[in-house]
C-alpha cells in the first residue's frame, strides 16, 4: 500500500469512527430517554419489545487494596501481558 493510499484509508477510518461515535451518542440518548420513561420499573413491554433495566450486583477484587495489604501475594498473581495499540493521530 502506498503512502497516498494509506493516507486515504486513514482519512476514511477517521470519518467512519466519527460516524460511529455520533451513532453511539444518539443510541445513549435514546437509552436514557427510555430509562427515564421506565422510572423504577425493571421491565416494560412496548409492542413487540420487552425492555428490562435491572440492577446487577458483581463482586470484584480491589487490586489496589490487595497490593497495599498483601503486596507479596498480589505480586505472585500478577500477570503481565503485551499488546500492540493501533492509533491514528
PDB file of N, CA, C and O in Angstrom, chain B, residues numbered from 101:
ATOM      1  N   UNK B 101       0.855  -1.164   0.000  1.00  0.00           N
ATOM      2  CA  UNK B 101       0.000   0.000   0.000  1.00  0.00           C
ATOM      3  C   UNK B 101       0.909   1.237   0.000  1.00  0.00           C
ATOM      4  O   UNK B 101       1.831   1.344   0.808  1.00  0.00           O
ATOM      5  N   UNK B 102       0.635   2.147  -0.905  1.00  0.00           N
ATOM      6  CA  UNK B 102       1.452   3.366  -0.982  1.00  0.00           C
ATOM      7  C   UNK B 102       1.081   4.323   0.151  1.00  0.00           C
ATOM      8  O   UNK B 102       0.054   4.158   0.809  1.00  0.00           O
ATOM      9  N   UNK B 103       1.929   5.317   0.364  1.00  0.00           N
ATOM     10  CA  UNK B 103       1.682   6.327   1.397  1.00  0.00           C
ATOM     11  C   UNK B 103       0.373   7.067   1.108  1.00  0.00           C
ATOM     12  O   UNK B 103      -0.402   7.336   2.026  1.00  0.00           O
ATOM     13  N   UNK B 104       0.126   7.395  -0.163  1.00  0.00           N
ATOM     14  CA  UNK B 104      -1.119   8.089  -0.521  1.00  0.00           C
ATOM     15  C   UNK B 104      -2.338   7.216  -0.226  1.00  0.00           C
ATOM     16  O   UNK B 104      -3.344   7.710   0.283  1.00  0.00           O
ATOM     17  N   UNK B 105      -2.255   5.926  -0.541  1.00  0.00           N
ATOM     18  CA  UNK B 105      -3.358   5.022  -0.242  1.00  0.00           C
ATOM     19  C   UNK B 105      -3.571   4.901   1.269  1.00  0.00           C
ATOM     20  O   UNK B 105      -4.706   4.868   1.744  1.00  0.00           O
ATOM     21  N   UNK B 106      -2.476   4.835   2.008  1.00  0.00           N
ATOM     22  CA  UNK B 106      -2.559   4.740   3.455  1.00  0.00           C
ATOM     23  C   UNK B 106      -3.205   5.996   4.038  1.00  0.00           C
ATOM     24  O   UNK B 106      -4.020   5.916   4.957  1.00  0.00           O
ATOM     25  N   UNK B 107      -2.831   7.160   3.490  1.00  0.00           N
ATOM     26  CA  UNK B 107      -3.428   8.412   3.952  1.00  0.00           C
ATOM     27  C   UNK B 107      -4.933   8.413   3.688  1.00  0.00           C
ATOM     28  O   UNK B 107      -5.711   8.819   4.551  1.00  0.00           O
ATOM     29  N   UNK B 108      -5.352   7.959   2.497  1.00  0.00           N
ATOM     30  CA  UNK B 108      -6.780   7.899   2.171  1.00  0.00           C
ATOM     31  C   UNK B 108      -7.514   6.951   3.121  1.00  0.00           C
ATOM     32  O   UNK B 108      -8.603   7.258   3.606  1.00  0.00           O
ATOM     33  N   UNK B 109      -6.908   5.815   3.371  1.00  0.00           N
ATOM     34  CA  UNK B 109      -7.517   4.847   4.282  1.00  0.00           C
ATOM     35  C   UNK B 109      -7.621   5.410   5.699  1.00  0.00           C
ATOM     36  O   UNK B 109      -8.630   5.208   6.375  1.00  0.00           O
ATOM     37  N   UNK B 110      -6.582   6.114   6.148  1.00  0.00           N
ATOM     38  CA  UNK B 110      -6.600   6.719   7.482  1.00  0.00           C
ATOM     39  C   UNK B 110      -7.703   7.771   7.565  1.00  0.00           C
ATOM     40  O   UNK B 110      -8.405   7.846   8.574  1.00  0.00           O
ATOM     41  N   UNK B 111      -7.867   8.578   6.529  1.00  0.00           N
ATOM     42  CA  UNK B 111      -8.920   9.601   6.492  1.00  0.00           C
ATOM     43  C   UNK B 111     -10.296   8.932   6.524  1.00  0.00           C
ATOM     44  O   UNK B 111     -11.187   9.359   7.258  1.00  0.00           O
ATOM     45  N   UNK B 112     -10.455   7.882   5.720  1.00  0.00           N
ATOM     46  CA  UNK B 112     -11.724   7.154   5.676  1.00  0.00           C
ATOM     47  C   UNK B 112     -12.040   6.535   7.040  1.00  0.00           C
ATOM     48  O   UNK B 112     -13.182   6.567   7.497  1.00  0.00           O
ATOM     49  N   UNK B 113     -11.009   5.970   7.683  1.00  0.00           N
ATOM     50  CA  UNK B 113     -11.192   5.381   9.002  1.00  0.00           C
ATOM     51  C   UNK B 113     -11.636   6.419  10.013  1.00  0.00           C
ATOM     52  O   UNK B 113     -12.549   6.167  10.800  1.00  0.00           O
ATOM     53  N   UNK B 114     -11.002   7.585  10.004  1.00  0.00           N
ATOM     54  CA  UNK B 114     -11.374   8.645  10.948  1.00  0.00           C
ATOM     55  C   UNK B 114     -12.806   9.110  10.717  1.00  0.00           C
ATOM     56  O   UNK B 114     -13.529   9.383  11.676  1.00  0.00           O
ATOM     57  N   UNK B 115     -13.221   9.202   9.464  1.00  0.00           N
ATOM     58  CA  UNK B 115     -14.594   9.609   9.151  1.00  0.00           C
ATOM     59  C   UNK B 115     -15.588   8.562   9.663  1.00  0.00           C
ATOM     60  O   UNK B 115     -16.618   8.904  10.243  1.00  0.00           O
ATOM     61  N   UNK B 116     -15.266   7.290   9.442  1.00  0.00           N
ATOM     62  CA  UNK B 116     -16.137   6.222   9.923  1.00  0.00           C
ATOM     63  C   UNK B 116     -16.203   6.198  11.446  1.00  0.00           C
ATOM     64  O   UNK B 116     -17.268   5.983  12.023  1.00  0.00           O
ATOM     65  N   UNK B 117     -15.059   6.421  12.093  1.00  0.00           N
ATOM     66  CA  UNK B 117     -15.048   6.445  13.555  1.00  0.00           C
ATOM     67  C   UNK B 117     -15.890   7.600  14.086  1.00  0.00           C
ATOM     68  O   UNK B 117     -16.564   7.454  15.106  1.00  0.00           O
ATOM     69  N   UNK B 118     -15.861   8.745  13.407  1.00  0.00           N
ATOM     70  CA  UNK B 118     -16.690   9.879  13.815  1.00  0.00           C
ATOM     71  C   UNK B 118     -18.173   9.524  13.686  1.00  0.00           C
ATOM     72  O   UNK B 118     -18.973   9.875  14.552  1.00  0.00           O
ATOM     73  N   UNK B 119     -18.534   8.834  12.615  1.00  0.00           N
ATOM     74  CA  UNK B 119     -19.926   8.403  12.435  1.00  0.00           C
ATOM     75  C   UNK B 119     -20.340   7.416  13.531  1.00  0.00           C
ATOM     76  O   UNK B 119     -21.455   7.481  14.049  1.00  0.00           O
ATOM     77  N   UNK B 120     -19.435   6.511  13.871  1.00  0.00           N
ATOM     78  CA  UNK B 120     -19.712   5.546  14.932  1.00  0.00           C
ATOM     79  C   UNK B 120     -19.930   6.263  16.254  1.00  0.00           C
ATOM     80  O   UNK B 120     -20.873   5.947  16.980  1.00  0.00           O
ATOM     81  N   UNK B 121     -19.075   7.222  16.577  1.00  0.00           N
ATOM     82  CA  UNK B 121     -19.206   7.977  17.829  1.00  0.00           C
ATOM     83  C   UNK B 121     -20.522   8.734  17.868  1.00  0.00           C
ATOM     84  O   UNK B 121     -21.189   8.780  18.901  1.00  0.00           O
ATOM     85  N   UNK B 122     -20.896   9.332  16.733  1.00  0.00           N
ATOM     86  CA  UNK B 122     -22.156  10.069  16.650  1.00  0.00           C
ATOM     87  C   UNK B 122     -23.339   9.122  16.862  1.00  0.00           C
ATOM     88  O   UNK B 122     -24.270   9.444  17.600  1.00  0.00           O
ATOM     89  N   UNK B 123     -23.302   7.957  16.215  1.00  0.00           N
ATOM     90  CA  UNK B 123     -24.370   6.975  16.367  1.00  0.00           C
ATOM     91  C   UNK B 123     -24.428   6.446  17.801  1.00  0.00           C
ATOM     92  O   UNK B 123     -25.515   6.239  18.340  1.00  0.00           O
ATOM     93  N   UNK B 124     -23.275   6.229  18.418  1.00  0.00           N
ATOM     94  CA  UNK B 124     -23.227   5.746  19.797  1.00  0.00           C
ATOM     95  C   UNK B 124     -23.817   6.782  20.746  1.00  0.00           C
ATOM     96  O   UNK B 124     -24.538   6.427  21.678  1.00  0.00           O
ATOM     97  N   UNK B 125     -23.518   8.055  20.519  1.00  0.00           N
ATOM     98  CA  UNK B 125     -24.072   9.120  21.358  1.00  0.00           C
ATOM     99  C   UNK B 125     -25.590   9.186  21.193  1.00  0.00           C
ATOM    100  O   UNK B 125     -26.312   9.369  22.173  1.00  0.00           O
ATOM    101  N   UNK B 126     -26.072   9.040  19.976  1.00  0.00           N
ATOM    102  CA  UNK B 126     -27.510   9.051  19.726  1.00  0.00           C
ATOM    103  C   UNK B 126     -28.181   7.848  20.394  1.00  0.00           C
ATOM    104  O   UNK B 126     -29.262   7.978  20.969  1.00  0.00           O
ATOM    105  N   UNK B 127     -27.543   6.682  20.316  1.00  0.00           N
ATOM    106  CA  UNK B 127     -28.076   5.480  20.959  1.00  0.00           C
ATOM    107  C   UNK B 127     -28.150   5.668  22.473  1.00  0.00           C
ATOM    108  O   UNK B 127     -29.140   5.281  23.093  1.00  0.00           O
ATOM    109  N   UNK B 128     -27.126   6.250  23.067  1.00  0.00           N
ATOM    110  CA  UNK B 128     -27.126   6.508  24.514  1.00  0.00           C
ATOM    111  C   UNK B 128     -28.242   7.463  24.899  1.00  0.00           C
ATOM    112  O   UNK B 128     -28.887   7.278  25.931  1.00  0.00           O
ATOM    113  N   UNK B 129     -28.480   8.489  24.075  1.00  0.00           N
ATOM    114  CA  UNK B 129     -29.564   9.440  24.354  1.00  0.00           C
ATOM    115  C   UNK B 129     -30.915   8.727  24.319  1.00  0.00           C
ATOM    116  O   UNK B 129     -31.784   9.000  25.147  1.00  0.00           O
ATOM    117  N   UNK B 130     -31.092   7.821  23.370  1.00  0.00           N
ATOM    118  CA  UNK B 130     -32.344   7.058  23.283  1.00  0.00           C
ATOM    119  C   UNK B 130     -32.492   6.152  24.501  1.00  0.00           C
ATOM    120  O   UNK B 130     -33.574   6.065  25.082  1.00  0.00           O
ATOM    121  N   UNK B 131     -31.402   5.470  24.894  1.00  0.00           N
ATOM    122  CA  UNK B 131     -31.443   4.625  26.092  1.00  0.00           C
ATOM    123  C   UNK B 131     -31.828   5.439  27.316  1.00  0.00           C
ATOM    124  O   UNK B 131     -32.657   5.010  28.119  1.00  0.00           O
ATOM    125  N   UNK B 132     -31.220   6.626  27.458  1.00  0.00           N
ATOM    126  CA  UNK B 132     -31.509   7.482  28.609  1.00  0.00           C
ATOM    127  C   UNK B 132     -32.970   7.903  28.629  1.00  0.00           C
ATOM    128  O   UNK B 132     -33.579   7.969  29.697  1.00  0.00           O
ATOM    129  N   UNK B 133     -33.547   8.191  27.452  1.00  0.00           N
ATOM    130  CA  UNK B 133     -34.955   8.577  27.377  1.00  0.00           C
ATOM    131  C   UNK B 133     -35.852   7.405  27.787  1.00  0.00           C
ATOM    132  O   UNK B 133     -36.832   7.597  28.506  1.00  0.00           O
ATOM    133  N   UNK B 134     -35.520   6.198  27.335  1.00  0.00           N
ATOM    134  CA  UNK B 134     -36.305   5.018  27.707  1.00  0.00           C
ATOM    135  C   UNK B 134     -36.197   4.771  29.210  1.00  0.00           C
ATOM    136  O   UNK B 134     -37.202   4.498  29.866  1.00  0.00           O
ATOM    137  N   UNK B 135     -34.986   4.865  29.759  1.00  0.00           N
ATOM    138  CA  UNK B 135     -34.790   4.663  31.194  1.00  0.00           C
ATOM    139  C   UNK B 135     -35.581   5.684  32.007  1.00  0.00           C
ATOM    140  O   UNK B 135     -36.181   5.343  33.026  1.00  0.00           O
ATOM    141  N   UNK B 136     -35.580   6.937  31.555  1.00  0.00           N
ATOM    142  CA  UNK B 136     -36.335   7.973  32.261  1.00  0.00           C
ATOM    143  C   UNK B 136     -37.825   7.648  32.237  1.00  0.00           C
ATOM    144  O   UNK B 136     -38.519   7.843  33.234  1.00  0.00           O
ATOM    145  N   UNK B 137     -38.319   7.153  31.102  1.00  0.00           N
ATOM    146  CA  UNK B 137     -39.732   6.799  30.988  1.00  0.00           C
ATOM    147  C   UNK B 137     -40.069   5.587  31.860  1.00  0.00           C
ATOM    148  O   UNK B 137     -41.183   5.484  32.376  1.00  0.00           O
ATOM    149  N   UNK B 138     -39.110   4.668  32.027  1.00  0.00           N
ATOM    150  CA  UNK B 138     -39.341   3.473  32.836  1.00  0.00           C
ATOM    151  C   UNK B 138     -39.386   3.795  34.319  1.00  0.00           C
ATOM    152  O   UNK B 138     -40.066   3.102  35.076  1.00  0.00           O
ATOM    153  N   UNK B 139     -38.686   4.817  34.745  1.00  0.00           N
ATOM    154  CA  UNK B 139     -38.639   5.144  36.168  1.00  0.00           C
ATOM    155  C   UNK B 139     -38.029   4.010  36.960  1.00  0.00           C
ATOM    156  O   UNK B 139     -36.909   3.582  36.683  1.00  0.00           O
ATOM    157  N   UNK B 140     -38.777   3.513  37.962  1.00  0.00           N
ATOM    158  CA  UNK B 140     -38.282   2.429  38.817  1.00  0.00           C
ATOM    159  C   UNK B 140     -38.643   1.046  38.295  1.00  0.00           C
ATOM    160  O   UNK B 140     -38.239   0.042  38.882  1.00  0.00           O
ATOM    161  N   UNK B 141     -39.397   0.976  37.201  1.00  0.00           N
ATOM    162  CA  UNK B 141     -39.802  -0.318  36.663  1.00  0.00           C
ATOM    163  C   UNK B 141     -38.584  -1.078  36.145  1.00  0.00           C
ATOM    164  O   UNK B 141     -37.688  -0.499  35.529  1.00  0.00           O
ATOM    165  N   UNK B 142     -38.569  -2.379  36.405  1.00  0.00           N
ATOM    166  CA  UNK B 142     -37.472  -3.219  35.910  1.00  0.00           C
ATOM    167  C   UNK B 142     -37.778  -3.816  34.554  1.00  0.00           C
ATOM    168  O   UNK B 142     -36.866  -4.228  33.837  1.00  0.00           O
ATOM    169  N   UNK B 143     -39.054  -3.868  34.191  1.00  0.00           N
ATOM    170  CA  UNK B 143     -39.443  -4.481  32.927  1.00  0.00           C
ATOM    171  C   UNK B 143     -40.652  -3.751  32.352  1.00  0.00           C
ATOM    172  O   UNK B 143     -41.592  -3.415  33.073  1.00  0.00           O
ATOM    173  N   UNK B 144     -40.614  -3.514  31.055  1.00  0.00           N
ATOM    174  CA  UNK B 144     -41.713  -2.866  30.350  1.00  0.00           C
ATOM    175  C   UNK B 144     -41.909  -3.591  29.024  1.00  0.00           C
ATOM    176  O   UNK B 144     -40.937  -3.974  28.372  1.00  0.00           O
ATOM    177  N   UNK B 145     -43.151  -3.777  28.632  1.00  0.00           N
ATOM    178  CA  UNK B 145     -43.459  -4.349  27.321  1.00  0.00           C
ATOM    179  C   UNK B 145     -43.921  -3.203  26.435  1.00  0.00           C
ATOM    180  O   UNK B 145     -44.874  -2.498  26.767  1.00  0.00           O
ATOM    181  N   UNK B 146     -43.247  -3.021  25.313  1.00  0.00           N
ATOM    182  CA  UNK B 146     -43.577  -1.966  24.361  1.00  0.00           C
ATOM    183  C   UNK B 146     -43.781  -2.624  23.005  1.00  0.00           C
ATOM    184  O   UNK B 146     -42.821  -2.845  22.267  1.00  0.00           O
ATOM    185  N   UNK B 147     -45.027  -2.937  22.678  1.00  0.00           N
ATOM    186  CA  UNK B 147     -45.298  -3.628  21.419  1.00  0.00           C
ATOM    187  C   UNK B 147     -44.605  -4.968  21.398  1.00  0.00           C
ATOM    188  O   UNK B 147     -44.814  -5.797  22.284  1.00  0.00           O
ATOM    189  N   UNK B 148     -43.789  -5.182  20.399  1.00  0.00           N
ATOM    190  CA  UNK B 148     -43.081  -6.465  20.267  1.00  0.00           C
ATOM    191  C   UNK B 148     -41.826  -6.552  21.129  1.00  0.00           C
ATOM    192  O   UNK B 148     -41.151  -7.581  21.133  1.00  0.00           O
ATOM    193  N   UNK B 149     -41.503  -5.478  21.862  1.00  0.00           N
ATOM    194  CA  UNK B 149     -40.260  -5.437  22.638  1.00  0.00           C
ATOM    195  C   UNK B 149     -40.510  -5.598  24.122  1.00  0.00           C
ATOM    196  O   UNK B 149     -41.445  -5.027  24.683  1.00  0.00           O
ATOM    197  N   UNK B 150     -39.647  -6.394  24.746  1.00  0.00           N
ATOM    198  CA  UNK B 150     -39.598  -6.485  26.200  1.00  0.00           C
ATOM    199  C   UNK B 150     -38.324  -5.754  26.606  1.00  0.00           C
ATOM    200  O   UNK B 150     -37.222  -6.168  26.246  1.00  0.00           O
ATOM    201  N   UNK B 151     -38.478  -4.680  27.347  1.00  0.00           N
ATOM    202  CA  UNK B 151     -37.332  -3.857  27.760  1.00  0.00           C
ATOM    203  C   UNK B 151     -37.104  -4.089  29.247  1.00  0.00           C
ATOM    204  O   UNK B 151     -38.018  -3.930  30.056  1.00  0.00           O
ATOM    205  N   UNK B 152     -35.874  -4.467  29.602  1.00  0.00           N
ATOM    206  CA  UNK B 152     -35.546  -4.670  31.009  1.00  0.00           C
ATOM    207  C   UNK B 152     -34.417  -3.732  31.417  1.00  0.00           C
ATOM    208  O   UNK B 152     -33.513  -3.426  30.640  1.00  0.00           O
ATOM    209  N   UNK B 153     -34.505  -3.294  32.652  1.00  0.00           N
ATOM    210  CA  UNK B 153     -33.463  -2.431  33.229  1.00  0.00           C
ATOM    211  C   UNK B 153     -33.346  -2.834  34.688  1.00  0.00           C
ATOM    212  O   UNK B 153     -34.005  -2.271  35.562  1.00  0.00           O
ATOM    213  N   UNK B 154     -32.492  -3.822  34.934  1.00  0.00           N
ATOM    214  CA  UNK B 154     -32.389  -4.424  36.261  1.00  0.00           C
ATOM    215  C   UNK B 154     -31.037  -4.126  36.901  1.00  0.00           C
ATOM    216  O   UNK B 154     -30.029  -3.942  36.219  1.00  0.00           O
ATOM    217  N   UNK B 155     -31.049  -4.084  38.203  1.00  0.00           N
ATOM    218  CA  UNK B 155     -29.811  -3.908  38.961  1.00  0.00           C
ATOM    219  C   UNK B 155     -29.016  -5.211  38.907  1.00  0.00           C
ATOM    220  O   UNK B 155     -29.585  -6.297  39.017  1.00  0.00           O
ATOM    221  N   UNK B 156     -27.718  -5.100  38.739  1.00  0.00           N
ATOM    222  CA  UNK B 156     -26.829  -6.260  38.699  1.00  0.00           C
ATOM    223  C   UNK B 156     -25.742  -6.039  39.746  1.00  0.00           C
ATOM    224  O   UNK B 156     -25.102  -4.988  39.785  1.00  0.00           O
ATOM    225  N   UNK B 157     -25.549  -7.033  40.581  1.00  0.00           N
ATOM    226  CA  UNK B 157     -24.526  -6.945  41.618  1.00  0.00           C
ATOM    227  C   UNK B 157     -23.348  -7.834  41.228  1.00  0.00           C
ATOM    228  O   UNK B 157     -23.529  -8.998  40.873  1.00  0.00           O
ATOM    229  N   UNK B 158     -22.154  -7.281  41.295  1.00  0.00           N
ATOM    230  CA  UNK B 158     -20.951  -8.045  40.979  1.00  0.00           C
ATOM    231  C   UNK B 158     -19.964  -7.943  42.137  1.00  0.00           C
ATOM    232  O   UNK B 158     -19.997  -6.991  42.917  1.00  0.00           O
ATOM    233  N   UNK B 159     -19.106  -8.919  42.233  1.00  0.00           N
ATOM    234  CA  UNK B 159     -18.045  -8.916  43.241  1.00  0.00           C
ATOM    235  C   UNK B 159     -16.717  -8.926  42.503  1.00  0.00           C
ATOM    236  O   UNK B 159     -16.457  -9.805  41.682  1.00  0.00           O
ATOM    237  N   UNK B 160     -15.882  -7.946  42.801  1.00  0.00           N
ATOM    238  CA  UNK B 160     -14.576  -7.853  42.155  1.00  0.00           C
ATOM    239  C   UNK B 160     -13.499  -7.646  43.207  1.00  0.00           C
ATOM    240  O   UNK B 160     -13.753  -7.135  44.298  1.00  0.00           O
ATOM    241  N   UNK B 161     -12.312  -8.049  42.854  1.00  0.00           N
ATOM    242  CA  UNK B 161     -11.185  -7.872  43.772  1.00  0.00           C
ATOM    243  C   UNK B 161     -10.663  -6.448  43.648  1.00  0.00           C
ATOM    244  O   UNK B 161     -10.386  -5.970  42.548  1.00  0.00           O
ATOM    245  N   UNK B 162     -10.533  -5.781  44.778  1.00  0.00           N
ATOM    246  CA  UNK B 162      -9.966  -4.442  44.820  1.00  0.00           C
ATOM    247  C   UNK B 162      -8.442  -4.603  44.786  1.00  0.00           C
ATOM    248  O   UNK B 162      -7.804  -4.788  45.822  1.00  0.00           O
ATOM    249  N   UNK B 163      -7.874  -4.529  43.584  1.00  0.00           N
ATOM    250  CA  UNK B 163      -6.445  -4.809  43.429  1.00  0.00           C
ATOM    251  C   UNK B 163      -5.574  -3.789  44.153  1.00  0.00           C
ATOM    252  O   UNK B 163      -4.499  -4.139  44.642  1.00  0.00           O
ATOM    253  N   UNK B 164      -6.011  -2.545  44.230  1.00  0.00           N
ATOM    254  CA  UNK B 164      -5.220  -1.533  44.937  1.00  0.00           C
ATOM    255  C   UNK B 164      -5.132  -1.881  46.425  1.00  0.00           C
ATOM    256  O   UNK B 164      -4.061  -1.787  47.024  1.00  0.00           O
ATOM    257  N   UNK B 165      -6.257  -2.282  47.018  1.00  0.00           N
ATOM    258  CA  UNK B 165      -6.253  -2.651  48.433  1.00  0.00           C
ATOM    259  C   UNK B 165      -5.465  -3.936  48.648  1.00  0.00           C
ATOM    260  O   UNK B 165      -4.751  -4.062  49.643  1.00  0.00           O
ATOM    261  N   UNK B 166      -5.583  -4.890  47.730  1.00  0.00           N
ATOM    262  CA  UNK B 166      -4.825  -6.137  47.841  1.00  0.00           C
ATOM    263  C   UNK B 166      -3.329  -5.867  47.794  1.00  0.00           C
ATOM    264  O   UNK B 166      -2.569  -6.420  48.589  1.00  0.00           O
ATOM    265  N   UNK B 167      -2.905  -5.018  46.862  1.00  0.00           N
ATOM    266  CA  UNK B 167      -1.480  -4.693  46.757  1.00  0.00           C
ATOM    267  C   UNK B 167      -0.978  -4.000  48.015  1.00  0.00           C
ATOM    268  O   UNK B 167       0.160  -4.202  48.439  1.00  0.00           O
ATOM    269  N   UNK B 168      -1.840  -3.183  48.603  1.00  0.00           N
ATOM    270  CA  UNK B 168      -1.444  -2.460  49.812  1.00  0.00           C
ATOM    271  C   UNK B 168      -1.355  -3.408  51.012  1.00  0.00           C
ATOM    272  O   UNK B 168      -0.410  -3.337  51.797  1.00  0.00           O
ATOM    273  N   UNK B 169      -2.338  -4.290  51.147  1.00  0.00           N
ATOM    274  CA  UNK B 169      -2.389  -5.184  52.306  1.00  0.00           C
ATOM    275  C   UNK B 169      -1.468  -6.390  52.167  1.00  0.00           C
ATOM    276  O   UNK B 169      -0.818  -6.785  53.134  1.00  0.00           O
ATOM    277  N   UNK B 170      -1.406  -6.977  50.978  1.00  0.00           N
ATOM    278  CA  UNK B 170      -0.628  -8.201  50.766  1.00  0.00           C
ATOM    279  C   UNK B 170       0.156  -8.088  49.467  1.00  0.00           C
ATOM    280  O   UNK B 170      -0.108  -8.813  48.508  1.00  0.00           O
ATOM    281  N   UNK B 171       1.101  -7.192  49.441  1.00  0.00           N
ATOM    282  CA  UNK B 171       1.817  -6.910  48.197  1.00  0.00           C
ATOM    283  C   UNK B 171       2.553  -8.128  47.632  1.00  0.00           C
ATOM    284  O   UNK B 171       2.593  -8.309  46.415  1.00  0.00           O
ATOM    285  N   UNK B 172       3.133  -8.965  48.496  1.00  0.00           N
ATOM    286  CA  UNK B 172       3.841 -10.157  48.013  1.00  0.00           C
ATOM    287  C   UNK B 172       2.872 -11.122  47.329  1.00  0.00           C
ATOM    288  O   UNK B 172       3.172 -11.658  46.262  1.00  0.00           O
ATOM    289  N   UNK B 173       1.726 -11.339  47.939  1.00  0.00           N
ATOM    290  CA  UNK B 173       0.721 -12.230  47.359  1.00  0.00           C
ATOM    291  C   UNK B 173       0.182 -11.653  46.052  1.00  0.00           C
ATOM    292  O   UNK B 173       0.018 -12.379  45.072  1.00  0.00           O
ATOM    293  N   UNK B 174      -0.092 -10.361  46.038  1.00  0.00           N
ATOM    294  CA  UNK B 174      -0.584  -9.716  44.818  1.00  0.00           C
ATOM    295  C   UNK B 174       0.429  -9.861  43.695  1.00  0.00           C
ATOM    296  O   UNK B 174       0.049 -10.093  42.547  1.00  0.00           O
ATOM    297  N   UNK B 175       1.704  -9.728  44.005  1.00  0.00           N
ATOM    298  CA  UNK B 175       2.764  -9.852  43.008  1.00  0.00           C
ATOM    299  C   UNK B 175       2.825 -11.270  42.444  1.00  0.00           C
ATOM    300  O   UNK B 175       3.089 -11.459  41.256  1.00  0.00           O
ATOM    301  N   UNK B 176       2.583 -12.259  43.291  1.00  0.00           N
ATOM    302  CA  UNK B 176       2.616 -13.652  42.844  1.00  0.00           C
ATOM    303  C   UNK B 176       1.536 -13.933  41.793  1.00  0.00           C
ATOM    304  O   UNK B 176       1.734 -14.761  40.904  1.00  0.00           O
ATOM    305  N   UNK B 177       0.405 -13.249  41.896  1.00  0.00           N
ATOM    306  CA  UNK B 177      -0.716 -13.498  40.999  1.00  0.00           C
ATOM    307  C   UNK B 177      -0.905 -12.404  39.953  1.00  0.00           C
ATOM    308  O   UNK B 177      -1.953 -12.333  39.311  1.00  0.00           O
ATOM    309  N   UNK B 178       0.092 -11.562  39.783  1.00  0.00           N
ATOM    310  CA  UNK B 178       0.042 -10.526  38.754  1.00  0.00           C
ATOM    311  C   UNK B 178       0.591 -11.087  37.458  1.00  0.00           C
ATOM    312  O   UNK B 178       1.665 -11.687  37.422  1.00  0.00           O
ATOM    313  N   UNK B 179      -0.173 -10.878  36.395  1.00  0.00           N
ATOM    314  CA  UNK B 179       0.214 -11.383  35.082  1.00  0.00           C
ATOM    315  C   UNK B 179       0.457 -10.182  34.166  1.00  0.00           C
ATOM    316  O   UNK B 179      -0.400  -9.306  34.047  1.00  0.00           O
ATOM    317  N   UNK B 180       1.608 -10.141  33.529  1.00  0.00           N
ATOM    318  CA  UNK B 180       1.946  -9.067  32.620  1.00  0.00           C
ATOM    319  C   UNK B 180       1.718  -9.543  31.187  1.00  0.00           C
ATOM    320  O   UNK B 180       2.156 -10.627  30.802  1.00  0.00           O
ATOM    321  N   UNK B 181       1.027  -8.716  30.407  1.00  0.00           N
ATOM    322  CA  UNK B 181       0.780  -9.043  29.001  1.00  0.00           C
ATOM    323  C   UNK B 181       1.249  -7.884  28.115  1.00  0.00           C
ATOM    324  O   UNK B 181       1.346  -6.742  28.562  1.00  0.00           O
ATOM    325  N   UNK B 182       1.528  -8.195  26.885  1.00  0.00           N
ATOM    326  CA  UNK B 182       1.953  -7.179  25.925  1.00  0.00           C
ATOM    327  C   UNK B 182       1.014  -7.212  24.729  1.00  0.00           C
ATOM    328  O   UNK B 182       0.664  -8.280  24.228  1.00  0.00           O
ATOM    329  N   UNK B 183       0.613  -6.036  24.280  1.00  0.00           N
ATOM    330  CA  UNK B 183      -0.267  -5.926  23.123  1.00  0.00           C
ATOM    331  C   UNK B 183       0.180  -4.720  22.300  1.00  0.00           C
ATOM    332  O   UNK B 183       0.843  -3.817  22.810  1.00  0.00           O
ATOM    333  N   UNK B 184      -0.185  -4.720  21.046  1.00  0.00           N
ATOM    334  CA  UNK B 184       0.124  -3.579  20.177  1.00  0.00           C
ATOM    335  C   UNK B 184      -1.112  -2.695  20.097  1.00  0.00           C
ATOM    336  O   UNK B 184      -2.207  -3.185  19.822  1.00  0.00           O
ATOM    337  N   UNK B 185      -0.946  -1.405  20.334  1.00  0.00           N
ATOM    338  CA  UNK B 185      -2.053  -0.455  20.283  1.00  0.00           C
ATOM    339  C   UNK B 185      -2.023   0.280  18.947  1.00  0.00           C
ATOM    340  O   UNK B 185      -1.006   0.860  18.569  1.00  0.00           O
ATOM    341  N   UNK B 186      -3.154   0.247  18.236  1.00  0.00           N
ATOM    342  CA  UNK B 186      -3.277   0.931  16.945  1.00  0.00           C
ATOM    343  C   UNK B 186      -3.885   2.297  17.189  1.00  0.00           C
ATOM    344  O   UNK B 186      -4.913   2.414  17.856  1.00  0.00           O
ATOM    345  N   UNK B 187      -3.250   3.341  16.646  1.00  0.00           N
ATOM    346  CA  UNK B 187      -3.725   4.711  16.840  1.00  0.00           C
ATOM    347  C   UNK B 187      -3.386   5.538  15.609  1.00  0.00           C
ATOM    348  O   UNK B 187      -2.307   5.404  15.031  1.00  0.00           O
ATOM    349  N   UNK B 188      -4.321   6.391  15.221  1.00  0.00           N
ATOM    350  CA  UNK B 188      -4.056   7.350  14.146  1.00  0.00           C
ATOM    351  C   UNK B 188      -4.187   8.743  14.740  1.00  0.00           C
ATOM    352  O   UNK B 188      -5.260   9.122  15.210  1.00  0.00           O
ATOM    353  N   UNK B 189      -3.122   9.490  14.722  1.00  0.00           N
ATOM    354  CA  UNK B 189      -3.131  10.827  15.315  1.00  0.00           C
ATOM    355  C   UNK B 189      -3.158  11.896  14.237  1.00  0.00           C
ATOM    356  O   UNK B 189      -3.169  13.087  14.549  1.00  0.00           O
TER     357      UNK B 189
END
